[in-house]
């Protein structure tokens, strides 16, 4: 089996190329290290520079849309110069999915659609009259990989689909000394710190978390909120009791997590968030930090055992007062949940590689249908 993996370079405010971030980088990297010939082609929507390098056995190229190099790569077939892949995996959005599907058809390879989010809910997605690209890609994929169990249950087919959760770099995300991490992040030592690190769109519930912390401070609780990420326009993070660290580099995130007494996942309910599978949940568990979370499918569907362990400590979504009560309860109990088995990227990559090998073996007996 040989694999061409096409993915989005910048997503969730991270750079998959420079930070070796997420499933788009970790899956192909582990396949390559396991001896599976794998190339990673990153589609860059934001910068102007074409980049190419080898990371161990993985060959990586990043081509920007802005300078037309991506289209040159597509038109010249440069992605196949070092051999035609048997499997083409596309991950990131529907437009990258379309690119992967077309290349798979051109090369007579098997098309694998990695659905790590509900792509038809993305702001840049447009359904054309009489044609739904997302539905078409789901229909024409030989295998679909779903990061979220809720999304798999909604859109999946058990005969061709599999759950591929967002994993954890278990070397990077592991228990650390809190006091040492607070020194590393220049955070106060003798304060209850509640942390949130990641995207801050309204449905993430960060404004609810800010309000909850303010409620606790009004009640005399010595608590501060530590935020990392890119705030959305109009978000008020300049309040007393809020420490904003900026969009910290990914290699500093483990220290940021370890520096906090509690880590928050304050998500609201929405079609997009309910179908998601956030990296931060498993990373918080791997760092052995107590979690404060709302009762939403992003947690309850993907981490059902851990949600049950938290039980009454879970807050109601979009309810800052409920979130404040959960913070106060967790500050007293410091309940840590169990780490799910098989969550390392190495284990996840090995499991899905077996499925892709079967797809590669079957490619001569079945081909995608034309929409």
ABEGO torsion letter per residue (X at the ends): XBBBBBBBABBGGBBAAAAGBEAAAAAAAAAAAAGBBBBBBBBBAABABBBBBBBEABBBBBBBAAAGAAAAAAAAGAAAAAEBBABBBBBGBAAAAAAAAAAAAAAGBBBBBBBABBAAABAABBBBBGBBAAAAAAAABABBBBABAAAAAAABBAAABBBBBBBBBAAABBBBBAAAAAAAAGBBAABBBBBBBEBABAAAGAAAAAAAAAAAAAAGBBBBBBBBEBBBBGBBAABBGBBBAEBBBAAAAAAAAAABABBBBABBBBAAAAABBBAAAAAAAAAGBBBBBBBBAAAAAABAAAAAAAEAABBBBGBAAAAAAAAAAAAAAGBBBBBBBGABAAAAAAAAAAAAAAAAAAAAABBBBBX
